[in-house]
Amino acid sequence: MTMSDEPEHHPHAHGHDAPETQDAGSQALAEALRSSFAIVKVVMVLLVLAFFSSGFFTVGPSEKAVILRFGRLMGQGQEALLGSGWHWSFPYPIDEVVKIPITEIQQVKSTTGWYFTTPEQELSGEELTAGPSLNPAVDGYALSADTNIVHVQVTLYYRIEDPLRAIFSFTSDTNFGYSLAGVSNAVQNVLDNALLYSAAHFYVDDILTRDKAGFQDAVRSHVDDLIEAENLGVTIDNCEVISVPPRQLQSVFAQVTTARENRNKALLDAHKYESQVLSEAGARAAAITNQAEIARNRYVTVLSADAKKFSDLLPQYQSNPDLFVQVQLAQTMAQTLTNVEKWVEPTSDNGKSTEVRLMLNREWPEQKTTAQSP
């Protein structure tokens, strides 16, 4: 092939097609970019809306909430507490919402004086077999005032009374933030302290049987004192105490309990007999007293009547003693000798009275029966 046979190149033969192709590509790219930017803008707006809408939160009727902006409390004092309902804050990490249950009952349990057991065994009620002796490495216990060992478990129920105090006075070491774990740990320490302190001021028999209610009241009272002294911001609802003797000595304590129950039964029977005897003696004494009172009233009545009678006769005697004596003697003789068959009239001899004998109780003649009659 010669040079003359090669096709000739004309630089300006396609000069109009290249710019047109380039402009179309640029235009398509620009439209794509514009569409992409529009989509990005819509996505960004949606993300912004989602970001700000995620700041809405609700506070329950039994809760209070506070907002922390970069770790600082929003508001002052009680004004910082948010009540129940809908609220809004900047989403995390700008703002942090901490909710505080104010009416929900919280619970802590002190096992510092209880023997070792697993949560599964507590739920099932099964206990490990007691070893030959107490193992201080795993078994908790308390010492009584008479230096005896006793196992005591206390469950404390409380409520948050001061939400700000509960949140900002105690911090959680697990999440490096604000939570209620700190105040729970503080209440737990207070409960352990109150348990060991109260046990050291009670005898073992009082803790186990004789004064269980008094021991429980002492634990709660000491918990209240420590909470007030430490200003923990909580209030106690209830305190439940369970106390048992060491498992290795249960048989010995059972024998002591049986002996105490027998003693109490004997005392109860003695008191019943005492009450019965006193009741009977009181009834007899009351009867004797009533009879004496009746006799006294009767004697007083009779004596009062006699006194009145003699008082009425006294003026007559004083006016004419001889006549009064004769009249009274005649009346008396008439009453006395009514049924006398014969009597002798008294006569005087030289001014001296003669002896008069009257047959007042003579025997009546026997009546003749039919067989004796002639």
Secondary structure, DSSP 8 states (H G I E B T S, - for coil): --TTTS----TTTTTTHHHHHHHHHHHHHHHHHHHHHHHHHHHHHHHHHHHHHTTEEEE-TTEEEEEEETTEESSSGGGG-B-SEEEE---TTTEEEEEEESSS-EEEEEEEES----HHHHHHT------SS--TTT---EE-TTS-EEEEEEEEEEEES-HHHHHHS-B-TTTSSB-SHHHHHHHHHHHHHHHHHHHTTS-HHIIIIITHHHHHHHHHHHHHHHHHHHT-SEEEEEEEEEEE--GGGHHHHHHHHHHHHHHHHHHHHHHHHHHHHHHHHHHHHHHHHHHHHHHHHHHHHHHHHHHHHHHHHHHHHHH-HHHHHHHHHHHHHHHHTTT-S------EETTEE------SS--------TTT--
